[in-house]
């Protein structure tokens, strides 16, 4: 192996591996419109990038005074999202190349996401990433979502890896905070480059301030090799 012995890589899904945020926004907009909130904007949605769907709808219920239960809102948003995700979800080409490069090296890989287990499965199958990413942890399976470290720690446990040997790839500030809390290195690729100055991203070992437009598989791989050698 090319300098990556003992390393495991944990990927966030939404906004990191795939460009799913437009689908999440549209699903949320439709659900909120049905519950009497007709003016939910993309700017409103940006607040929820990087946190779990369960936490998102919990905040909606409180802030918008919705009558529906959290469980009802969660089911409705997941149902709408899955309809949109099945129709079209795009994997970022350089992220796909990075996954394939790591898999070819035999690096243990996992997905650790705030999405539902069903949504993760639909997206990985639809993009073909399930061929390399077989270990999956949803925030629904742990006690606390990001920025708590639970989902990353559980992914490490399932891979049989120690947290200090894990590297997280993340697009959102809560995810970077979760990686730091888990004691893991982090490659941060902000989905919203305007948020690159968020203090949570300052803990990342590699911060690509320009987001996906700045990310390359080879650049991330070379950083991983260098940072592993220096540990």
N, C-alpha and C positions, 0 to 999 in steps of 0.2 A: 504494500500500500504506500502511496506517495505522501508520507509524512502525516497521515491522518489516523494512525493507529489509536484506538480507544475513543475517538471522537464520535458523538452522535449529534444529528442535526434535527431540530424540531421546528416545523413550519406552522406559522399561523396560516389560515386559509384565505379569508375574505380580505381583499385589498393587498394581499401579499402574493399568494400563488395565482389568484384569479381576480378579475375585475368584476366583482359581484355587488359592489356598493350601489350602482344604479338600480339593480333589481331590488335590493333591500329598501332603498328609498321609495321606489314605486309601490312596493308592497305596503310599506308603512303609510304612504300617502293615501292609498285606496282604503285601507282599514280605518284610518282616522277620519276620512271623509264620510264613511258609513256611520261613524259614531259622532257626527256633528262637528268635526274639526276640518273645515274645507280649505284651509290656507296653509297647510304644512309645506314648507319650502325645503330646497336642498340645503340652504344655510341652517335651517332647524335640524335637519338630519345630520349635519356634520358633527353636532354635539355627541352623537351616539356611535360614531365610528370607533370601533375597537372594544366595545363592551357587548355583553351577551344580549341576545334577543329577549331573554327573560327579564333582565335588568332594564332594558329599553322600555318594554311595555309596562313594567312596574312604575317607572318614572312617568310615562304617559298617563296612566290612570290617576296618579296623584296630581300632576301638573294641569291636566286638562279636565279633571273632575269627571272622568268617564264612569258610566254606570256599569258597564260590562266588567266581569271579573278578570283578574290577571290571567287565569287559565284560558278564558274565552278569547282574550286579546292575543295571547301567545299562539293559540291554535289557529286563529284567523290569519295572523301575520305569517306564520310558518306555511300555511296552506297557500296563500297568495305568492309567497316567495318561491315555493317549490314549483308552482305553475310557471313562473317567469324563468327560474333557473333551468328547468328542463328545456325551455324553448331556446335559450341562448345564454351561455356563460363562457367567457373567453379567458383562457390561461395566458398569463404574460409569457411571451416567447423566451426571454432570458431566464425567467424563473424555471420554466420547463427544462431548459438546457442545464441549469444548475442542478436540478433534481436528477436528471439523467446522468450528469457527470459524477455526482456523489454516489448514485446507485451503482454505476459501473466500477467505482472504487471499493464497493462493499461497505460503505458507511451506513450504519443503522439510521433509518429515517422515520419520522412520525409527523402526523398532523395534530396540532393542539389548538382547538378553535372554540369560539363562543357560540357557534351555530349549533343547531340540533344535529343529532346523530344522522337523522334521515337526510337533512340538507347536505351534510358533508358527503355522505355516500352518493347522493345524486350528482353533485358537482364533480367529485373525483371520477366517477364512472363516465360522466358526460364528456370530460376533458381527456380521459385516458390516463390521468395521473394515478389512478388506483393500481396501475401495474407496478409502480415503484413505491407508492405510499400505502402500505397495508396496515400499519399501526395508527389508529385514530383514537383521539380522546376528545369528546365534546364537553363543554362546560356543564351540560345537563348531568354529567356523570360524577361531578365533584361538588364539594360543599359551596365553594365560592368561585365566582368568575374573576377574570382579570379586572383590576390590577393585582388581585391576590395571585400567588404563585401556583395554586392547586393544580391547574390543568397541565402546566409544564412539569411539575413534580410527578404527576401521575403518568405522563407520557414517558418520562425518564424511567420510572419504575417498571413500566411494561417493556421497555427496551433492555432492562437490566443494566442501565447506565447510572453512574453517579452524577449528580447535578453539575459538579465542577468540570465534568468532561462533555457537557452538552452546550451546543450553540443554538440559540433561537434566532429565527428570521421573522421579523415583525414589521408591520406598517404603521402601527398606532401607538400613541403614548401609553395607554393602559397596558398594552402588551409588553412594551419595553420595561415598564415598571415591574410587571410580573416576572419577566426574565431576571431582572436585577434582584428581586426579592427571593427568587429561587436559587440564586448563586450561580447563574449561568451567563456565559458571554452572549452578546447580542449583535446581530447585524440589523440595523434599523434602516428601512426604506420607506420614509413617510408617504402615506397615501396622499396626504395633503401637504405639499412642500411648505406651505405657509405656516405649518405647525412645527417645522423642524427645530425651532428654538424652544419648544416645550422642554421644561427641565428634565422630564423623564427620559428624553432622548440623549441627554448629556451622559447618561450611564452606559450607553452603547459602546462596544469596542470599535465598531465601524458604523458611522452615520453617513448615509448617502443623502445629502440634503436635497438633491433634486428629485428624489423619489425614483420611480421605475425608469424614468428617462436617463438616469445616471447609473442604474444597476446593470452589471454584466456578469454572466456566469463565471467567466474566467477571472475577472477582478475579485469576485467574492471568494472563489476557490483559492486564489493565490493568497488573499488575506487570511483565510482559514488555515492554510499551511503555515504561514509565517507566525500567526498568533499561537498555534498549537506548539510549534517548535520552541516558542519563548516561554511557555508555561512551565 
